[in-house]
């Protein structure tokens, strides 16, 4: 099985959060940024990639995504702040 990524998008620091999973982080983030797929991120304008976590196995990434989605918001914010204290958009690092 190929690897995967768990990622978090937002619209601004401390804004609305979206937790997702993908096997191709650059492609999926681009799709969110371009509004290529209807859904939660397009509706709320979530385009800033603020957290990304690699996994060697996509199944592990899927399980981690499910776990993070059940976390309280404060835990997700703390996770972001530990890895990205300035809430910088990490998208350009993918290119």
N, CA, C and O atoms as CSV, one atom per row, in Angstrom:
chain,resi,resn,atom,element,x,y,z
A,1,UNK,N,N,0.839,-1.190,0.000
A,1,UNK,CA,C,0.000,0.000,0.000
A,1,UNK,C,C,0.881,1.249,0.000
A,1,UNK,O,O,1.852,1.333,0.752
A,2,UNK,N,N,0.539,2.202,-0.836
A,2,UNK,CA,C,1.303,3.448,-0.816
A,2,UNK,C,C,0.999,4.257,0.438
A,2,UNK,O,O,0.035,3.986,1.154
A,3,UNK,N,N,1.830,5.243,0.685
A,3,UNK,CA,C,1.677,6.078,1.866
A,3,UNK,C,C,0.575,7.105,1.710
A,3,UNK,O,O,-0.108,7.166,0.688
A,4,UNK,N,N,0.419,7.906,2.744
A,4,UNK,CA,C,-0.608,8.931,2.723
A,4,UNK,C,C,-0.262,10.077,3.644
A,4,UNK,O,O,0.749,10.059,4.346
A,5,UNK,N,N,-1.105,11.053,3.626
A,5,UNK,CA,C,-0.940,12.271,4.428
A,5,UNK,C,C,-2.231,12.597,5.155
A,5,UNK,O,O,-3.321,12.440,4.605
A,6,UNK,N,N,-2.105,13.047,6.383
A,6,UNK,CA,C,-3.196,13.677,7.110
A,6,UNK,C,C,-2.859,15.161,7.107
A,6,UNK,O,O,-1.712,15.540,7.345
A,7,UNK,N,N,-3.845,15.994,6.840
A,7,UNK,CA,C,-3.566,17.422,6.733
A,7,UNK,C,C,-4.704,18.230,7.344
A,7,UNK,O,O,-5.827,17.751,7.500
A,8,UNK,N,N,-4.372,19.478,7.685
A,8,UNK,CA,C,-5.375,20.397,8.217
A,8,UNK,C,C,-5.324,21.682,7.401
A,8,UNK,O,O,-4.258,22.250,7.165
A,9,UNK,N,N,-6.504,22.123,6.978
A,9,UNK,CA,C,-6.668,23.386,6.260
A,9,UNK,C,C,-7.449,24.359,7.132
A,9,UNK,O,O,-8.218,23.957,8.005
A,10,UNK,N,N,-7.237,25.638,6.878
A,10,UNK,CA,C,-7.997,26.690,7.554
A,10,UNK,C,C,-8.118,27.880,6.615
A,10,UNK,O,O,-7.528,27.891,5.534
A,11,UNK,N,N,-8.875,28.865,7.026
A,11,UNK,CA,C,-8.998,30.101,6.256
A,11,UNK,C,C,-8.116,31.207,6.835
A,11,UNK,O,O,-7.755,32.151,6.132
A,12,UNK,N,N,-7.771,31.085,8.115
A,12,UNK,CA,C,-6.956,32.100,8.802
A,12,UNK,C,C,-6.509,31.513,10.137
A,12,UNK,O,O,-7.046,30.492,10.567
A,13,UNK,N,N,-5.543,32.135,10.797
A,13,UNK,CA,C,-5.148,31.639,12.115
A,13,UNK,C,C,-6.364,31.570,13.049
A,13,UNK,O,O,-7.154,32.510,13.129
A,14,UNK,N,N,-6.495,30.458,13.739
A,14,UNK,CA,C,-7.605,30.207,14.654
A,14,UNK,C,C,-8.971,30.223,13.978
A,14,UNK,O,O,-9.989,30.433,14.637
A,15,UNK,N,N,-8.995,30.003,12.665
A,15,UNK,CA,C,-10.256,29.981,11.934
A,15,UNK,C,C,-10.872,28.594,11.904
A,15,UNK,O,O,-10.542,27.731,12.718
A,16,UNK,N,N,-11.758,28.400,10.965
A,16,UNK,CA,C,-12.407,27.109,10.763
A,16,UNK,C,C,-11.358,26.085,10.353
A,16,UNK,O,O,-10.468,26.391,9.559
A,17,UNK,N,N,-11.457,24.862,10.893
A,17,UNK,CA,C,-10.483,23.809,10.594
A,17,UNK,C,C,-11.136,22.680,9.810
A,17,UNK,O,O,-12.305,22.350,10.012
A,18,UNK,N,N,-10.352,22.101,8.914
A,18,UNK,CA,C,-10.768,20.916,8.164
A,18,UNK,C,C,-9.641,19.898,8.234
A,18,UNK,O,O,-8.491,20.224,7.937
A,19,UNK,N,N,-9.955,18.678,8.622
A,19,UNK,CA,C,-8.978,17.589,8.675
A,19,UNK,C,C,-9.271,16.656,7.514
A,19,UNK,O,O,-10.407,16.217,7.332
A,20,UNK,N,N,-8.243,16.354,6.726
A,20,UNK,CA,C,-8.419,15.475,5.579
A,20,UNK,C,C,-7.295,14.471,5.463
A,20,UNK,O,O,-6.315,14.524,6.206
A,21,UNK,N,N,-7.448,13.546,4.515
A,21,UNK,CA,C,-6.441,12.525,4.242
A,21,UNK,C,C,-6.326,12.363,2.729
A,21,UNK,O,O,-7.314,12.479,2.004
A,22,UNK,N,N,-5.110,12.093,2.266
A,22,UNK,CA,C,-4.879,11.937,0.833
A,22,UNK,C,C,-3.601,11.138,0.595
A,22,UNK,O,O,-2.751,11.025,1.478
A,23,UNK,N,N,-3.483,10.596,-0.589
A,23,UNK,CA,C,-2.241,9.929,-0.979
A,23,UNK,C,C,-1.335,10.889,-1.744
A,23,UNK,O,O,-0.157,10.594,-1.942
A,24,UNK,N,N,-1.868,12.038,-2.179
A,24,UNK,CA,C,-1.094,13.025,-2.951
A,24,UNK,C,C,-1.394,14.411,-2.390
A,24,UNK,O,O,-2.348,15.069,-2.804
A,25,UNK,N,N,-0.579,14.838,-1.455
A,25,UNK,CA,C,-0.847,16.090,-0.732
A,25,UNK,C,C,-0.808,17.306,-1.645
A,25,UNK,O,O,-1.660,18.186,-1.527
A,26,UNK,N,N,0.160,17.377,-2.552
A,26,UNK,CA,C,0.258,18.543,-3.443
A,26,UNK,C,C,-0.991,18.660,-4.322
A,26,UNK,O,O,-1.563,19.743,-4.443
A,27,UNK,N,N,-1.412,17.558,-4.930
A,27,UNK,CA,C,-2.596,17.578,-5.794
A,27,UNK,C,C,-3.852,17.940,-5.005
A,27,UNK,O,O,-4.646,18.775,-5.438
A,28,UNK,N,N,-4.025,17.316,-3.863
A,28,UNK,CA,C,-5.245,17.536,-3.081
A,28,UNK,C,C,-5.315,18.965,-2.552
A,28,UNK,O,O,-6.381,19.579,-2.554
A,29,UNK,N,N,-4.188,19.488,-2.102
A,29,UNK,CA,C,-4.165,20.870,-1.621
A,29,UNK,C,C,-4.477,21.830,-2.758
A,29,UNK,O,O,-5.203,22.805,-2.566
A,30,UNK,N,N,-3.935,21.562,-3.940
A,30,UNK,CA,C,-4.229,22.386,-5.112
A,30,UNK,C,C,-5.728,22.369,-5.405
A,30,UNK,O,O,-6.319,23.408,-5.696
A,31,UNK,N,N,-6.344,21.180,-5.328
A,31,UNK,CA,C,-7.785,21.071,-5.568
A,31,UNK,C,C,-8.583,21.928,-4.581
A,31,UNK,O,O,-9.550,22.586,-4.965
A,32,UNK,N,N,-8.177,21.916,-3.318
A,32,UNK,CA,C,-8.855,22.760,-2.320
A,32,UNK,C,C,-8.670,24.232,-2.664
A,32,UNK,O,O,-9.630,25.002,-2.620
A,33,UNK,N,N,-7.460,24.627,-3.003
A,33,UNK,CA,C,-7.159,26.027,-3.281
A,33,UNK,C,C,-7.916,26.544,-4.502
A,33,UNK,O,O,-8.333,27.702,-4.539
A,34,UNK,N,N,-8.087,25.685,-5.489
A,34,UNK,CA,C,-8.768,26.082,-6.727
A,34,UNK,C,C,-10.281,25.924,-6.653
A,34,UNK,O,O,-10.993,26.332,-7.571
A,35,UNK,N,N,-10.777,25.336,-5.568
A,35,UNK,CA,C,-12.213,25.102,-5.439
A,35,UNK,C,C,-12.716,24.077,-6.438
A,35,UNK,O,O,-13.864,24.140,-6.878
A,36,UNK,N,N,-11.847,23.123,-6.799
A,36,UNK,CA,C,-12.163,22.132,-7.830
A,36,UNK,C,C,-13.223,21.134,-7.389
A,36,UNK,O,O,-13.862,20.502,-8.230
A,37,UNK,N,N,-13.417,20.984,-6.097
A,37,UNK,CA,C,-14.375,20.013,-5.579
A,37,UNK,C,C,-15.340,20.725,-4.633
A,37,UNK,O,O,-14.926,21.423,-3.707
A,38,UNK,N,N,-16.626,20.533,-4.886
A,38,UNK,CA,C,-17.627,21.115,-3.982
A,38,UNK,C,C,-17.557,20.438,-2.624
A,38,UNK,O,O,-17.222,19.257,-2.524
A,39,UNK,N,N,-17.870,21.180,-1.595
A,39,UNK,CA,C,-17.886,20.605,-0.256
A,39,UNK,C,C,-17.554,21.627,0.805
A,39,UNK,O,O,-17.608,22.834,0.571
A,40,UNK,N,N,-17.210,21.125,1.976
A,40,UNK,CA,C,-16.968,21.943,3.161
A,40,UNK,C,C,-15.872,22.982,2.926
A,40,UNK,O,O,-16.057,24.155,3.247
A,41,UNK,N,N,-14.740,22.566,2.373
A,41,UNK,CA,C,-13.625,23.503,2.227
A,41,UNK,C,C,-13.945,24.605,1.223
A,41,UNK,O,O,-13.546,25.753,1.418
A,42,UNK,N,N,-14.645,24.275,0.173
A,42,UNK,CA,C,-15.024,25.299,-0.812
A,42,UNK,C,C,-16.034,26.261,-0.204
A,42,UNK,O,O,-15.917,27.475,-0.370
A,43,UNK,N,N,-17.023,25.722,0.499
A,43,UNK,CA,C,-18.071,26.550,1.111
A,43,UNK,C,C,-17.497,27.552,2.097
A,43,UNK,O,O,-17.958,28.692,2.157
A,44,UNK,N,N,-16.493,27.144,2.873
A,44,UNK,CA,C,-15.927,28.011,3.904
A,44,UNK,C,C,-14.611,28.675,3.502
A,44,UNK,O,O,-14.009,29.379,4.312
A,45,UNK,N,N,-14.161,28.466,2.282
A,45,UNK,CA,C,-12.951,29.121,1.786
A,45,UNK,C,C,-11.679,28.677,2.491
A,45,UNK,O,O,-10.792,29.490,2.751
A,46,UNK,N,N,-11.588,27.396,2.799
A,46,UNK,CA,C,-10.423,26.868,3.518
A,46,UNK,C,C,-9.342,26.496,2.515
A,46,UNK,O,O,-9.444,25.475,1.835
A,47,UNK,N,N,-8.308,27.322,2.423
A,47,UNK,CA,C,-7.268,27.136,1.414
A,47,UNK,C,C,-5.865,27.116,1.996
A,47,UNK,O,O,-4.906,26.821,1.282
A,48,UNK,N,N,-5.728,27.421,3.272
A,48,UNK,CA,C,-4.408,27.519,3.890
A,48,UNK,C,C,-4.042,26.179,4.531
A,48,UNK,O,O,-4.690,25.737,5.479
A,49,UNK,N,N,-2.998,25.541,4.002
A,49,UNK,CA,C,-2.490,24.288,4.562
A,49,UNK,C,C,-1.605,24.635,5.751
A,49,UNK,O,O,-0.546,25.240,5.583
A,50,UNK,N,N,-2.033,24.257,6.951
A,50,UNK,CA,C,-1.283,24.629,8.154
A,50,UNK,C,C,-0.666,23.440,8.883
A,50,UNK,O,O,0.125,23.616,9.810
A,51,UNK,N,N,-1.030,22.228,8.463
A,51,UNK,CA,C,-0.479,21.038,9.116
A,51,UNK,C,C,-0.507,19.877,8.137
A,51,UNK,O,O,-1.485,19.680,7.416
A,52,UNK,N,N,0.580,19.110,8.120
A,52,UNK,CA,C,0.648,17.914,7.277
A,52,UNK,C,C,1.485,16.868,7.997
A,52,UNK,O,O,2.552,17.162,8.537
A,53,UNK,N,N,0.981,15.655,7.991
A,53,UNK,CA,C,1.611,14.561,8.721
A,53,UNK,C,C,1.726,13.353,7.777
A,53,UNK,O,O,0.708,12.797,7.365
A,54,UNK,N,N,2.960,12.941,7.429
A,54,UNK,CA,C,3.123,11.808,6.507
A,54,UNK,C,C,2.954,10.462,7.212
A,54,UNK,O,O,3.250,10.317,8.398
A,55,UNK,N,N,2.472,9.489,6.448
A,55,UNK,CA,C,2.334,8.114,6.931
A,55,UNK,C,C,2.815,7.171,5.839
A,55,UNK,O,O,2.544,7.392,4.658
A,56,UNK,N,N,3.520,6.129,6.225
A,56,UNK,CA,C,4.036,5.174,5.248
A,56,UNK,C,C,2.930,4.334,4.627
A,56,UNK,O,O,3.091,3.832,3.515
A,57,UNK,N,N,1.836,4.177,5.308
A,57,UNK,CA,C,0.725,3.347,4.848
A,57,UNK,C,C,-0.556,4.182,4.857
A,57,UNK,O,O,-0.880,4.808,5.865
A,58,UNK,N,N,-1.276,4.193,3.750
A,58,UNK,CA,C,-2.495,4.994,3.661
A,58,UNK,C,C,-3.518,4.578,4.711
A,58,UNK,O,O,-4.301,5.407,5.175
A,59,UNK,N,N,-3.518,3.304,5.088
A,59,UNK,CA,C,-4.470,2.850,6.113
A,59,UNK,C,C,-4.182,3.517,7.456
A,59,UNK,O,O,-5.105,3.853,8.198
A,60,UNK,N,N,-2.906,3.705,7.764
A,60,UNK,CA,C,-2.541,4.404,9.004
A,60,UNK,C,C,-2.972,5.867,8.932
A,60,UNK,O,O,-3.423,6.439,9.924
A,61,UNK,N,N,-2.829,6.466,7.752
A,61,UNK,CA,C,-3.245,7.859,7.572
A,61,UNK,C,C,-4.757,7.999,7.744
A,61,UNK,O,O,-5.228,8.947,8.371
A,62,UNK,N,N,-5.504,7.064,7.192
A,62,UNK,CA,C,-6.964,7.100,7.311
A,62,UNK,C,C,-7.389,6.968,8.775
A,62,UNK,O,O,-8.287,7.673,9.236
A,63,UNK,N,N,-6.740,6.067,9.489
A,63,UNK,CA,C,-7.075,5.891,10.906
A,63,UNK,C,C,-6.728,7.150,11.714
A,63,UNK,O,O,-7.486,7.566,12.590
A,64,UNK,N,N,-5.583,7.742,11.406
A,64,UNK,CA,C,-5.173,8.965,12.110
A,64,UNK,C,C,-6.160,10.103,11.827
A,64,UNK,O,O,-6.505,10.861,12.734
A,65,UNK,N,N,-6.617,10.226,10.572
A,65,UNK,CA,C,-7.601,11.253,10.234
A,65,UNK,C,C,-8.867,11.068,11.060
A,65,UNK,O,O,-9.399,12.033,11.609
A,66,UNK,N,N,-9.347,9.839,11.150
A,66,UNK,CA,C,-10.553,9.564,11.936
A,66,UNK,C,C,-10.343,9.944,13.401
A,66,UNK,O,O,-11.238,10.494,14.043
A,67,UNK,N,N,-9.159,9.647,13.918
A,67,UNK,CA,C,-8.846,9.990,15.307
A,67,UNK,C,C,-8.857,11.506,15.501
A,67,UNK,O,O,-9.479,12.010,16.437
A,68,UNK,N,N,-8.163,12.236,14.610
A,68,UNK,CA,C,-8.090,13.697,14.738
A,68,UNK,C,C,-9.467,14.345,14.619
A,68,UNK,O,O,-9.752,15.329,15.302
A,69,UNK,N,N,-10.312,13.804,13.765
A,69,UNK,CA,C,-11.647,14.387,13.604
A,69,UNK,C,C,-12.469,14.294,14.892
A,69,UNK,O,O,-13.395,15.080,15.096
A,70,UNK,N,N,-12.137,13.352,15.745
A,70,UNK,CA,C,-12.853,13.217,17.017
A,70,UNK,C,C,-12.215,14.021,18.147
A,70,UNK,O,O,-12.790,14.133,19.230
A,71,UNK,N,N,-11.044,14.572,17.904
A,71,UNK,CA,C,-10.389,15.390,18.920
A,71,UNK,C,C,-11.155,16.689,19.134
A,71,UNK,O,O,-11.790,17.191,18.206
A,72,UNK,N,N,-11.103,17.239,20.343
A,72,UNK,CA,C,-11.638,18.592,20.563
A,72,UNK,C,C,-10.826,19.613,19.751
A,72,UNK,O,O,-9.649,19.397,19.461
A,73,UNK,N,N,-11.458,20.693,19.402
A,73,UNK,CA,C,-10.801,21.740,18.622
A,73,UNK,C,C,-9.493,22.205,19.268
A,73,UNK,O,O,-8.497,22.404,18.573
A,74,UNK,N,N,-9.492,22.376,20.577
A,74,UNK,CA,C,-8.296,22.863,21.280
A,74,UNK,C,C,-7.101,21.934,21.044
A,74,UNK,O,O,-5.972,22.411,20.932
A,75,UNK,N,N,-7.323,20.643,20.968
A,75,UNK,CA,C,-6.232,19.696,20.726
A,75,UNK,C,C,-5.684,19.869,19.303
A,75,UNK,O,O,-4.475,19.802,19.087
A,76,UNK,N,N,-6.578,20.090,18.344
A,76,UNK,CA,C,-6.144,20.300,16.958
A,76,UNK,C,C,-5.329,21.591,16.850
A,76,UNK,O,O,-4.294,21.631,16.185
A,77,UNK,N,N,-5.807,22.632,17.505
A,77,UNK,CA,C,-5.079,23.912,17.487
A,77,UNK,C,C,-3.700,23.737,18.109
A,77,UNK,O,O,-2.717,24.261,17.585
A,78,UNK,N,N,-3.613,23.017,19.204
A,78,UNK,CA,C,-2.327,22.763,19.854
A,78,UNK,C,C,-1.395,21.985,18.922
A,78,UNK,O,O,-0.201,22.278,18.864
A,79,UNK,N,N,-1.921,21.002,18.195
A,79,UNK,CA,C,-1.133,20.233,17.234
A,79,UNK,C,C,-0.559,21.153,16.155
A,79,UNK,O,O,0.615,21.048,15.802
A,80,UNK,N,N,-1.387,22.044,15.642
A,80,UNK,CA,C,-0.932,23.004,14.629
A,80,UNK,C,C,0.142,23.915,15.213
A,80,UNK,O,O,1.190,24.114,14.599
A,81,UNK,N,N,-0.114,24.465,16.392
A,81,UNK,CA,C,0.832,25.399,17.005
A,81,UNK,C,C,2.193,24.762,17.295
A,81,UNK,O,O,3.222,25.431,17.206
A,82,UNK,N,N,2.200,23.483,17.638
A,82,UNK,CA,C,3.470,22.793,17.895
A,82,UNK,C,C,4.307,22.682,16.619
A,82,UNK,O,O,5.530,22.811,16.668
A,83,UNK,N,N,3.659,22.444,15.490
A,83,UNK,CA,C,4.368,22.247,14.230
A,83,UNK,C,C,4.513,23.542,13.430
A,83,UNK,O,O,5.464,23.691,12.663
A,84,UNK,N,N,3.587,24.471,13.600
A,84,UNK,CA,C,3.521,25.665,12.763
A,84,UNK,C,C,2.974,26.831,13.589
A,84,UNK,O,O,1.834,27.248,13.386
A,85,UNK,N,N,3.780,27.365,14.523
A,85,UNK,CA,C,3.278,28.383,15.453
A,85,UNK,C,C,2.749,29.653,14.788
A,85,UNK,O,O,1.912,30.344,15.370
A,86,UNK,N,N,3.210,29.966,13.603
A,86,UNK,CA,C,2.734,31.173,12.914
A,86,UNK,C,C,1.576,30.926,11.974
A,86,UNK,O,O,1.151,31.844,11.273
A,87,UNK,N,N,1.059,29.721,11.940
A,87,UNK,CA,C,-0.035,29.345,11.050
A,87,UNK,C,C,0.303,29.657,9.597
A,87,UNK,O,O,-0.576,30.030,8.820
A,88,UNK,N,N,1.575,29.506,9.226
A,88,UNK,CA,C,2.012,29.783,7.854
A,88,UNK,C,C,1.363,28.804,6.882
A,88,UNK,O,O,1.080,27.659,7.236
A,89,UNK,N,N,1.130,29.264,5.658
A,89,UNK,CA,C,0.603,28.397,4.608
A,89,UNK,C,C,1.753,27.537,4.098
A,89,UNK,O,O,2.728,28.061,3.559
A,90,UNK,N,N,1.648,26.231,4.263
A,90,UNK,CA,C,2.712,25.300,3.898
A,90,UNK,C,C,2.652,24.872,2.434
A,90,UNK,O,O,3.505,24.107,1.983
A,91,UNK,N,N,1.683,25.339,1.704
A,91,UNK,CA,C,1.482,24.904,0.327
A,91,UNK,C,C,2.725,25.120,-0.539
A,91,UNK,O,O,3.096,24.243,-1.319
A,92,UNK,N,N,3.361,26.272,-0.407
A,92,UNK,CA,C,4.529,26.564,-1.254
A,92,UNK,C,C,5.699,25.625,-0.964
A,92,UNK,O,O,6.580,25.470,-1.809
A,93,UNK,N,N,5.725,25.006,0.191
A,93,UNK,CA,C,6.782,24.055,0.503
A,93,UNK,C,C,6.608,22.744,-0.255
A,93,UNK,O,O,7.547,21.955,-0.361
A,94,UNK,N,N,5.405,22.512,-0.781
A,94,UNK,CA,C,5.138,21.283,-1.521
A,94,UNK,C,C,5.650,21.348,-2.945
A,94,UNK,O,O,5.871,20.315,-3.577
A,95,UNK,N,N,5.840,22.549,-3.451
A,95,UNK,CA,C,6.221,22.735,-4.863
A,95,UNK,C,C,7.715,22.648,-5.051
A,95,UNK,O,O,8.205,22.781,-6.172
